[in-house]
Amino acid sequence: MEIDQITSKMRHDILAASRDGLIFNDFQQQLPKLRETSLYRIFKAMPKGRLMHAHIEATFNVRDMLSLAIANGGVYVFLNEETKEFRHYQLAHRGWFEDGVIPQGWKELNQALAEDPGLIETLFSMCTSGKGNIDENIWPKFEAIFDRFKAVNNCKPIFVSLYTKVFMEMAAEGLMGVDLRYISQTIFEENGHRLTADEYVDTLRDIEAEVHKLYPYFHINVIFCYYKGVPAETVPERLEFARHLQEKYPDMFIGYDMVGGEDCGKDLLYYTTVLRDAGVPIIMHAGETSNPDNHNIEYALNLGSRRLGHGFNLYRFPDVEARVKAGNVMLEVCPLSNQLLGYVDDLREHPAAGYIKRGLNVTINSDDCAIFDTAYITDDLLLAYLCWDLTMADIKRCLKNSLQGDPTILAQFEQQWKVFESAALR
């Protein structure tokens, strides 16, 4: 198709000008330059389908969060060395502290910034991650970042402002909706009152209603999550609550997942007994590892999971890959996340390129765009196109896969694609 000829030439020119290989070896660092290209502008204008894999705790723009924290005036920063309770440079709204009592080592953010204007860049750096952080401790460092900002963006007025902006921007980026992983966040009022989980979902629904004023087609789904590594006997209580959510919010709640490092010491086989009769759809993280001895994908399939979060190491198991393809099981691929967590060094070697070319049901996602300082989906789509020798038809197929065969939404997407293609060819 004509658009392929245009974008293929642009890709050739970009790669020819980048002979140092950094696009493949540190894509995140090349994004500022790539965002200035005509190819990026085409990808940004592209209709995107749905974002199928995103953690709400890390799906926002960190600079937006910091701006809201400064404007609120009730936010504190922990400037002492790290303790068992608090992270160095952790942020928290005063409503998060028990009885509103601010412990030693915390300073009001605006006062700290007045004393050290450079602190804002330090905070941004401590709340984001790049390839330079990769070592044997990458997962503890990665999880520490979540701790640094969760006690500020979970303050309800900040949460509402932040995520209204997030979903508006997602829709403006061409997305028709998002499936959010949710790990029982504690949302609190400025006075310290903790919202129930039901009130949390109601808050999301209120935000969605606001987004509908401009983007009536945009829809939020929620996947309730728990952590891999917890004792199996603690899972049934979470499943009971997941069933409650599905019963109360059938239009929003779609399933249950277990998240965290795949090589934490407890695989999905350990949880099989408690998950076998979950009573809710299983939508499982599996295969987010390069470990050839990790069989979580097979265990997830045995539990009935129709989607696999990441599925990175599927290529190591040809028989399981054949089963995934035959069952049209969706792979929620997150390429930039995989590089920045150390699973692939050269993006040309990412196995999802082969999954797409072999006709598997692949979607492309961003995972934790706040921590990686990336777009909600455009950057990962551009990565796939530049690094995997794909056609625009391949990209379009991945986007359509995210719509899961819904005829109404597919028709709307096809109409949007015609408009997009016509504009790109002018």
Backbone torsions as a table, in degrees:
resi	resn	phi	psi	omega
1	MET	NA	156.1	-172.2
2	GLU	-60.7	-38.5	-177.9
3	ILE	-62.6	-30.9	178.5
4	ASP	-64.3	-38.7	179.4
5	GLN	-64.0	-41.1	-179.8
6	ILE	-66.4	-51.2	-175.9
7	THR	-71.3	-31.7	177.6
8	SER	-63.3	-40.7	177.8
9	LYS	-65.3	-42.2	178.0
10	MET	-61.6	-42.9	178.6
11	ARG	-60.8	-45.2	179.3
12	HIS	-57.2	-44.4	-178.1
13	ASP	-66.1	-41.0	179.7
14	ILE	-63.7	-47.1	-177.9
15	LEU	-68.5	-35.2	178.5
16	ALA	-65.4	-33.4	-179.4
17	ALA	-81.4	-8.5	-177.9
18	SER	-116.3	66.4	-175.0
19	ARG	-76.1	-9.7	-179.9
20	ASP	-78.1	-8.3	177.6
21	GLY	77.7	6.6	-176.8
22	LEU	-66.8	-26.1	176.5
23	ILE	-58.9	-37.8	-178.6
24	PHE	-84.0	-32.6	-171.1
25	ASN	-98.7	-20.0	175.5
26	ASP	-153.5	70.8	-173.7
27	PHE	-59.2	-39.6	-177.9
28	GLN	-56.0	-41.3	-178.2
29	GLN	-70.4	-20.7	-180.0
30	GLN	-89.2	-8.1	-174.5
31	LEU	-60.5	-40.5	178.5
32	PRO	-55.8	-41.2	177.6
33	LYS	-69.8	-43.3	-177.0
34	LEU	-64.3	-32.5	-178.8
35	ARG	-69.8	-10.7	176.7
36	GLU	-91.9	-3.3	-174.7
37	THR	-88.1	159.1	176.0
38	SER	-66.2	-33.5	179.1
39	LEU	-63.4	-40.7	178.6
40	TYR	-63.0	-40.9	179.8
41	ARG	-62.5	-36.3	176.4
42	ILE	-65.0	-44.3	-178.8
43	PHE	-68.1	-34.8	178.9
44	LYS	-66.9	-34.0	-179.6
45	ALA	-79.4	-10.8	-174.7
46	MET	-68.0	135.2	170.8
47	PRO	-64.4	140.4	-165.7
48	LYS	-114.1	-5.8	-172.8
49	GLY	70.2	-138.5	-178.7
50	ARG	-113.9	150.0	168.9
51	LEU	-88.0	113.5	-170.7
52	MET	-94.7	-13.7	-176.2
53	HIS	-140.3	101.4	178.4
54	ALA	-152.2	137.8	177.0
55	HIS	-96.9	118.6	-174.1
56	ILE	-59.8	-29.7	179.4
57	GLU	-64.5	-16.5	-178.3
58	ALA	-137.5	36.3	177.5
59	THR	-122.0	83.2	177.2
60	PHE	-169.7	-179.5	175.0
61	ASN	-100.7	121.7	-175.4
62	VAL	-59.3	-37.9	179.7
63	ARG	-65.8	-34.7	175.0
64	ASP	-64.3	-42.9	178.9
65	MET	-61.6	-43.8	179.6
66	LEU	-64.7	-38.6	178.1
67	SER	-63.1	-41.6	178.7
68	LEU	-67.3	-37.4	178.2
69	ALA	-63.1	-41.6	178.8
70	ILE	-66.4	-44.4	-177.7
71	ALA	-66.7	-32.5	-178.1
72	ASN	-66.3	-40.2	177.2
73	GLY	83.0	-7.4	-178.9
74	GLY	-108.6	21.7	-174.2
75	VAL	-104.8	142.3	-179.2
76	TYR	-120.8	158.3	178.7
77	VAL	-128.1	138.2	-179.1
78	PHE	-90.4	113.1	-173.2
79	LEU	-104.2	-5.1	176.8
80	ASN	-78.8	173.0	174.7
81	GLU	-65.2	155.6	-175.4
82	GLU	-60.5	141.3	176.6
83	THR	-123.4	-178.4	176.4
84	LYS	-66.0	-26.7	-176.5
85	GLU	-92.9	-36.9	-169.1
86	PHE	-130.3	146.3	176.4
87	ARG	-89.1	145.3	172.3
88	HIS	-61.4	129.7	-176.8
89	TYR	67.5	23.2	173.5
90	GLN	-71.1	145.4	177.1
91	LEU	-109.4	145.0	177.2
92	ALA	-156.6	141.5	172.8
93	HIS	-80.9	148.2	-176.6
94	ARG	-58.6	-26.8	178.5
95	GLY	-66.4	-15.2	-179.9
96	TRP	-77.7	-27.0	-175.9
97	PHE	-78.8	143.9	-178.6
98	GLU	-62.0	125.6	-179.9
99	ASP	58.3	19.7	178.0
100	GLY	69.8	11.8	-178.9
101	VAL	-85.8	122.7	-177.1
102	ILE	-87.8	117.5	-177.8
103	PRO	-69.5	166.3	177.5
104	GLN	-62.5	142.3	177.7
105	GLY	100.5	-12.2	179.2
106	TRP	-98.4	141.4	177.6
107	LYS	-131.0	142.4	178.4
108	GLU	-57.7	131.3	-170.2
109	LEU	-58.2	-47.6	-177.1
110	ASN	-64.4	-34.0	176.1
111	GLN	-67.6	-42.5	179.4
112	ALA	-63.0	-38.0	179.1
113	LEU	-70.1	-34.6	177.4
114	ALA	-64.6	-35.3	179.5
115	GLU	-79.6	-29.0	-178.0
116	ASP	-143.9	87.1	-179.1
117	PRO	-58.7	-25.1	178.8
118	GLY	-72.8	-8.1	-178.5
119	LEU	-60.8	-32.0	-177.0
120	ILE	-61.7	-38.9	178.5
121	GLU	-73.0	-33.4	175.1
122	THR	-62.6	-44.4	179.5
123	LEU	-63.0	-42.7	177.8
124	PHE	-59.5	-44.9	180.0
125	SER	-62.8	-40.3	-178.0
126	MET	-74.1	-17.9	-179.8
127	CYS	-101.0	5.2	178.7
128	THR	-130.9	171.0	-175.9
129	SER	-147.2	145.5	177.4
130	GLY	-133.3	-174.1	-175.2
131	LYS	-63.9	-26.0	179.4
132	GLY	-65.5	-14.6	179.8
133	ASN	-86.2	-5.9	-173.8
134	ILE	-72.1	121.1	170.0
135	ASP	-159.9	-167.7	-176.8
136	GLU	-67.5	-13.3	179.8
137	ASN	-105.3	21.6	-174.3
138	ILE	-59.5	-40.3	-177.3
139	TRP	-68.8	-44.2	174.4
140	PRO	-59.5	-39.2	178.6
141	LYS	-66.9	-39.5	179.8
142	PHE	-63.6	-46.2	-178.6
143	GLU	-69.3	-27.9	177.6
144	ALA	-64.7	-31.3	-180.0
145	ILE	-63.3	-40.6	177.9
146	PHE	-56.7	-40.8	-179.1
147	ASP	-64.6	-29.5	-174.6
148	ARG	-68.8	-29.4	-175.9
149	PHE	-118.7	-6.2	-173.2
150	LYS	-67.3	-27.6	-177.5
151	ALA	-84.8	2.5	172.5
152	VAL	-111.3	-46.2	-178.4
153	ASN	-77.5	-3.7	173.8
154	ASN	-91.5	-1.0	171.0
155	CYS	-71.3	124.0	-166.4
156	LYS	-51.9	-49.8	-178.6
157	PRO	-62.7	-35.8	176.4
158	ILE	-69.2	-44.4	178.9
159	PHE	-56.3	-48.2	-177.3
160	VAL	-64.4	-46.3	179.0
161	SER	-63.0	-44.8	-176.4
162	LEU	-63.8	-48.7	-172.8
163	TYR	-81.9	-22.4	169.3
164	THR	-61.9	-43.3	177.6
165	LYS	-64.5	-43.7	179.6
166	VAL	-55.9	-51.5	-174.9
167	PHE	-71.5	-33.3	173.8
168	MET	-62.2	-43.9	-179.2
169	GLU	-68.8	-36.5	175.9
170	MET	-58.8	-47.7	179.8
171	ALA	-63.3	-40.6	178.3
172	ALA	-65.5	-28.0	177.8
173	GLU	-78.0	-3.6	176.0
174	GLY	105.5	4.7	-179.4
175	LEU	-83.7	145.1	178.6
176	MET	-98.2	-4.3	179.5
177	GLY	165.8	178.5	-176.9
178	VAL	-148.2	142.9	171.1
179	ASP	-103.6	113.7	-173.2
180	LEU	-102.1	127.3	167.9
181	ARG	-77.0	135.9	-173.8
182	TYR	-135.0	120.8	-178.6
183	ILE	-109.4	65.3	172.0
184	SER	44.7	52.5	177.0
185	GLN	-60.2	142.6	174.2
186	THR	-95.4	105.1	176.5
187	ILE	-91.1	135.3	-176.5
188	PHE	-131.7	150.8	174.7
189	GLU	-77.9	165.5	179.2
190	GLU	-61.8	-24.8	178.5
191	ASN	-84.9	2.3	177.1
192	GLY	99.1	-12.0	179.2
193	HIS	-61.1	128.5	179.8
194	ARG	-90.1	130.0	176.5
195	LEU	-77.7	145.9	172.3
196	THR	-72.7	165.6	178.5
197	ALA	-62.8	-34.7	176.8
198	ASP	-63.7	-40.9	178.1
199	GLU	-66.6	-32.7	176.1
200	TYR	-61.3	-48.8	180.0
201	VAL	-64.5	-39.0	176.7
202	ASP	-61.1	-37.0	177.1
203	THR	-63.3	-42.9	176.2
204	LEU	-60.0	-40.7	-180.0
205	ARG	-65.6	-37.0	177.0
206	ASP	-64.8	-41.4	177.8
207	ILE	-63.2	-44.1	179.1
208	GLU	-59.4	-40.1	179.1
209	ALA	-62.1	-36.7	177.2
210	GLU	-66.5	-41.6	179.0
211	VAL	-64.1	-35.2	-178.6
212	HIS	-62.0	-19.9	179.2
213	LYS	-63.7	-30.1	177.4
214	LEU	-106.9	-32.2	-175.4
215	TYR	-131.5	79.4	-172.5
216	PRO	-64.8	-18.3	-178.5
217	TYR	-86.7	-12.3	-172.8
218	PHE	-74.3	127.5	-175.0
219	HIS	-130.5	136.4	178.6
220	ILE	-102.5	128.0	168.6
221	ASN	-110.3	155.0	-179.3
222	VAL	-124.9	132.1	173.3
223	ILE	-114.0	114.2	-177.8
224	PHE	-76.5	135.2	-172.7
225	CYS	-126.5	159.3	170.9
226	TYR	-139.1	173.1	-172.8
227	TYR	-95.8	136.0	165.2
228	LYS	-65.8	145.2	-179.7
229	GLY	103.7	-14.9	178.5
230	VAL	-79.2	156.6	175.4
231	PRO	-59.9	140.3	-176.8
232	ALA	-58.5	-31.8	-176.3
233	GLU	-70.0	-11.9	177.8
234	THR	-88.2	-9.0	-174.5
235	VAL	-73.9	-41.3	-176.6
236	PRO	-54.1	-37.2	179.5
237	GLU	-62.6	-41.1	177.7
238	ARG	-65.7	-39.7	178.5
239	LEU	-64.3	-38.6	178.0
240	GLU	-60.8	-40.6	178.6
241	PHE	-70.3	-36.0	177.0
242	ALA	-61.2	-40.5	177.6
243	ARG	-63.9	-38.3	176.5
244	HIS	-60.6	-45.2	179.9
245	LEU	-61.7	-42.1	-178.3
246	GLN	-66.4	-37.0	179.4
247	GLU	-68.8	-39.9	-175.8
248	LYS	-81.2	-33.0	-175.2
249	TYR	-128.1	61.2	-176.0
250	PRO	-63.8	-21.4	179.9
251	ASP	-83.5	-9.7	-177.1
252	MET	-123.3	-40.9	-177.2
253	PHE	-83.5	127.4	-174.0
254	ILE	-124.6	-6.9	-179.5
255	GLY	169.9	-172.9	-173.3
256	TYR	-132.5	140.9	-177.8
257	ASP	-140.5	162.3	170.9
258	MET	-125.3	124.7	-169.6
259	VAL	-116.0	171.1	179.3
260	GLY	117.5	178.5	-178.4
261	GLY	-57.0	131.2	-177.8
262	GLU	-67.5	-24.0	-175.9
263	ASP	-106.9	41.0	-175.3
264	CYS	-80.2	-6.9	-178.7
265	GLY	107.2	-14.1	176.3
266	LYS	-126.2	109.9	-180.0
267	ASP	-88.7	177.6	-177.2
268	LEU	-68.0	-21.0	175.4
269	LEU	-62.1	-35.9	178.2
270	TYR	-60.5	-32.7	-177.0
271	TYR	-96.9	3.0	-171.6
272	THR	-58.8	-42.9	-176.8
273	THR	-60.4	-43.6	-177.0
274	VAL	-79.0	-22.1	-177.5
275	LEU	-95.5	-14.2	-172.5
276	ARG	-59.7	-39.7	178.3
277	ASP	-115.3	56.2	-173.1
278	ALA	-63.2	-34.2	-178.1
279	GLY	82.9	0.9	174.9
280	VAL	-138.0	155.6	178.2
281	PRO	-60.7	136.9	176.4
282	ILE	-91.8	122.6	176.6
283	ILE	-127.2	93.1	-159.6
284	MET	-107.2	133.6	162.6
285	HIS	-60.2	129.9	178.1
286	ALA	-162.5	134.8	176.8
287	GLY	83.8	16.4	175.5
288	GLU	-82.7	66.6	-174.5
289	THR	-166.0	155.0	171.8
290	SER	-100.9	5.6	-176.9
291	ASN	-69.6	119.3	-179.8
292	PRO	-71.7	-10.7	179.9
293	ASP	-101.0	5.7	179.1
294	ASN	-93.1	116.6	-174.6
295	HIS	-107.8	24.8	-175.3
296	ASN	-61.0	-30.3	178.7
297	ILE	-62.3	-46.9	179.1
298	GLU	-62.1	-42.1	179.5
299	TYR	-64.9	-38.3	178.4
300	ALA	-64.0	-42.2	177.7
301	LEU	-62.6	-40.0	179.5
302	ASN	-64.2	-25.0	177.4
303	LEU	-85.4	-1.6	177.6
304	GLY	91.7	13.5	-179.4
305	SER	-65.6	126.7	179.6
306	ARG	-96.0	-1.9	177.0
307	ARG	-140.2	145.9	179.7
308	LEU	-123.0	116.0	176.3
309	GLY	-69.5	111.5	-179.8
310	HIS	85.6	-71.4	-178.3
311	GLY	64.7	24.8	-170.9
312	PHE	-57.6	-48.0	-172.9
313	ASN	-89.2	18.5	178.4
314	LEU	-58.3	-34.1	-177.1
315	TYR	-59.6	-20.2	-179.6
316	ARG	-75.6	-10.4	-174.0
317	PHE	-130.1	82.3	-175.6
318	PRO	-55.9	-38.3	-179.9
319	ASP	-65.8	-38.9	178.7
320	VAL	-70.5	-37.4	176.9
321	GLU	-61.2	-40.8	177.9
322	ALA	-61.9	-37.1	178.8
323	ARG	-67.7	-40.9	177.6
324	VAL	-61.8	-43.9	-179.1
325	LYS	-67.6	-43.9	-178.9
326	ALA	-63.2	-34.6	-179.5
327	GLY	-89.0	1.3	-178.3
328	ASN	52.5	38.4	178.6
329	VAL	-72.5	133.0	-177.4
330	MET	-77.6	135.9	171.1
331	LEU	-102.2	120.1	178.4
332	GLU	-92.8	82.5	-174.0
333	VAL	-78.8	136.2	180.0
334	CYS	-129.5	80.8	-167.3
335	PRO	-65.1	-45.6	-177.2
336	LEU	-68.4	-38.4	174.3
337	SER	-57.3	-43.2	-179.4
338	ASN	-61.9	-38.2	177.4
339	GLN	-69.7	-42.9	-174.0
340	LEU	-77.5	-10.8	172.2
341	LEU	-104.0	5.7	168.6
342	GLY	89.8	16.0	-178.3
343	TYR	-87.0	-19.9	177.3
344	VAL	-147.8	133.6	179.8
345	ASP	-88.7	-57.1	178.7
346	ASP	-95.4	117.6	-174.3
347	LEU	-64.2	-19.5	175.3
348	ARG	-64.9	-19.7	-179.4
349	GLU	-96.2	5.7	178.6
350	HIS	-64.6	130.4	-175.2
351	PRO	-66.2	-18.8	-178.1
352	ALA	-64.3	-25.1	175.3
353	ALA	-58.1	-43.2	177.4
354	GLY	-70.0	-37.2	178.6
355	TYR	-58.9	-43.5	-179.8
356	ILE	-65.0	-46.1	-176.9
357	LYS	-69.5	-24.4	177.2
358	ARG	-90.1	5.9	171.1
359	GLY	83.1	21.5	176.4
360	LEU	-77.1	163.7	-176.8
361	ASN	-84.4	82.4	-173.8
362	VAL	-100.4	135.6	165.8
363	THR	-118.3	154.8	-177.7
364	ILE	-114.5	131.9	-169.5
365	ASN	-141.9	171.3	-175.2
366	SER	-108.0	-20.0	174.8
367	ASP	73.6	-80.3	-174.1
368	ASP	-134.6	70.0	-170.7
369	CYS	-66.1	-24.7	176.8
370	ALA	-62.2	-49.9	-176.3
371	ILE	-68.6	-33.4	-178.3
372	PHE	-91.3	-4.0	-179.8
373	ASP	54.2	52.0	-179.1
374	THR	-124.1	170.0	175.6
375	ALA	-68.8	165.8	-178.1
376	TYR	-62.5	-35.7	178.2
377	ILE	-154.2	-25.0	-173.7
378	THR	-57.6	-42.4	-176.3
379	ASP	-63.7	-41.9	179.8
380	ASP	-68.6	-35.6	176.3
381	LEU	-64.8	-43.3	178.2
382	LEU	-63.6	-41.0	176.1
383	LEU	-54.6	-49.8	-178.6
384	ALA	-59.6	-41.4	-178.5
385	TYR	-69.1	-42.3	-177.3
386	LEU	-73.9	-36.6	-169.1
387	CYS	-99.5	-17.0	-171.7
388	TRP	-113.6	7.9	177.7
389	ASP	55.8	44.9	179.3
390	LEU	-90.1	161.2	169.6
391	THR	-95.4	167.5	174.5
392	MET	-65.5	-27.5	175.7
393	ALA	-65.8	-37.1	175.9
394	ASP	-63.2	-45.3	179.1
395	ILE	-61.0	-45.6	-179.5
396	LYS	-61.9	-39.5	179.6
397	ARG	-63.5	-41.0	177.3
398	CYS	-62.0	-40.1	178.9
399	LEU	-66.2	-43.1	178.8
400	LYS	-66.0	-32.1	177.2
401	ASN	-57.4	-33.2	-177.6
402	SER	-68.2	-15.6	-178.1
403	LEU	-89.9	-3.7	168.5
404	GLN	53.8	34.8	172.8
405	GLY	78.1	8.8	179.3
406	ASP	-68.4	111.9	-172.4
407	PRO	-63.1	-36.8	-178.9
408	THR	-66.7	-47.1	-178.6
409	ILE	-70.5	-36.1	177.6
410	LEU	-61.7	-41.7	178.7
411	ALA	-63.2	-40.8	178.4
412	GLN	-64.9	-41.5	178.8
413	PHE	-62.3	-44.9	-179.3
414	GLU	-61.0	-38.3	177.4
415	GLN	-65.4	-43.7	177.8
416	GLN	-61.9	-38.2	-178.7
417	TRP	-66.4	-38.7	177.9
418	LYS	-61.2	-45.1	179.0
419	VAL	-63.0	-44.6	179.0
420	PHE	-60.8	-47.6	-177.3
421	GLU	-64.1	-41.8	178.7
422	SER	-61.8	-41.8	179.2
423	ALA	-67.0	-38.5	-179.0
424	ALA	-67.8	-26.8	-177.0
425	LEU	-85.9	-9.2	-179.1
426	ARG	-72.0	NA	NA
